[in-house]
Amino acid sequence: MFALYLRVDEYATNTEIITKDLSQSTQSINMLFKSMGCQFTKPTVADLKRLGLPDSAAETKRALLKVPLEFPKPRGKRRRG
């Protein structure tokens, strides 16, 4: 479902809208987008023009899927005991 959000929004989606739609926390939704290889950045002027967004949209961070994909590094295992 998150891949569809990215595809419809030209691979740069606002996660705040999705969190309201799904009644989930922003942190959990952002973690799912990060696991797909997205980076969270404020859109540049070129991005705004490409996406057809107003200048006011530059203030909010968006989940952006860039090529080549960079997945998050796995965390190191802790020793128990």
Buried (B, 14 or more C-beta within 10 A) or exposed (E): EBEEBBEEBBBBBBBBEBBEEEEEEEEEBBEBBBEBBBEEEEBEEEBBEEBEBEEEBBEEBBBBBEEEEEEEEEEEEEEEE
